[in-house]
Amino acid sequence: MIICMPNCPEVLFAYQGVTLAGAIIVPIMFTLHPKEIYYIFRNSGSKSIITSSYVLQNVERVLALEALPERQM
């Protein structure tokens, strides 16, 4: 599970929740470009992203890239 958030107390809660759920944490920097986040998302095997409203716009762009056929990127 990707965690893409700025440094804030909620990151600790997200880490605890993912660990308790038995999932693997894939931490990524919230300053990455949406295409970089997309690359990590596609190649990490992650099925979900935990983020904050501060980073939500970039994550929405990642989801839009996911909807495109492979050759259009």
C-alpha positions as CSV (number, residue, x, y, z in Angstrom):
1,M,0.0,0.0,0.0
2,I,1.5,3.3,-1.1
3,I,1.6,6.1,1.5
4,C,2.1,9.4,-0.2
5,M,1.8,12.2,2.4
6,P,3.7,15.1,3.8
7,N,5.3,14.7,7.2
8,C,2.4,14.9,9.6
9,P,1.0,12.9,12.5
10,E,-1.4,11.1,10.1
11,V,1.5,9.3,8.5
12,L,2.1,7.5,11.8
13,F,-1.5,6.4,11.9
14,A,-1.4,5.2,8.3
15,Y,1.8,3.2,9.0
16,Q,0.1,1.6,12.0
17,G,-3.0,0.8,10.1
18,V,-1.2,-0.7,7.1
19,T,1.0,-2.8,9.4
20,L,-2.0,-4.1,11.5
21,A,-3.7,-5.0,8.2
22,G,-0.7,-7.1,7.3
23,A,0.0,-5.2,4.1
24,I,3.4,-3.9,2.9
25,I,4.1,-0.2,3.2
26,V,5.5,1.5,0.1
27,P,6.5,5.0,1.2
28,I,7.0,7.6,-1.5
29,M,7.8,11.3,-1.4
30,F,4.8,13.6,-1.8
31,T,6.8,15.9,-4.0
32,L,7.2,13.4,-6.8
33,H,5.7,14.2,-10.2
34,P,2.4,12.3,-11.0
35,K,4.2,10.2,-13.7
36,E,6.8,9.1,-11.1
37,I,4.1,8.2,-8.6
38,Y,2.3,6.3,-11.4
39,Y,5.5,4.4,-12.2
40,I,5.9,3.3,-8.6
41,F,2.2,2.5,-8.4
42,R,2.3,0.3,-11.5
43,N,5.6,-1.5,-10.5
44,S,5.2,-1.9,-6.8
45,G,2.1,-4.2,-7.0
46,S,0.2,-1.7,-4.8
47,K,-3.6,-1.8,-5.0
48,S,-4.3,1.4,-3.1
49,I,-2.8,4.8,-2.1
50,I,-3.2,6.6,1.2
51,T,-2.7,10.3,0.8
52,S,-3.8,13.7,2.1
53,S,-5.8,16.6,0.6
54,Y,-2.4,18.3,0.1
55,V,-1.3,15.6,-2.4
56,L,-4.7,14.5,-3.7
57,Q,-4.5,16.4,-7.0
58,N,-1.3,14.5,-8.0
59,V,-2.9,11.2,-7.0
60,E,-6.0,12.0,-9.1
61,R,-3.6,12.5,-12.0
62,V,-2.1,9.1,-11.3
63,L,-5.5,7.5,-11.5
64,A,-6.2,9.3,-14.8
65,L,-2.9,7.8,-16.2
66,E,-4.0,4.4,-15.0
67,A,-7.2,4.8,-17.1
68,L,-5.2,5.4,-20.3
69,P,-4.1,2.6,-22.6
70,E,-0.4,1.7,-22.2
71,R,0.7,3.2,-25.5
72,Q,-0.8,6.7,-24.9
73,M,1.5,7.6,-22.0
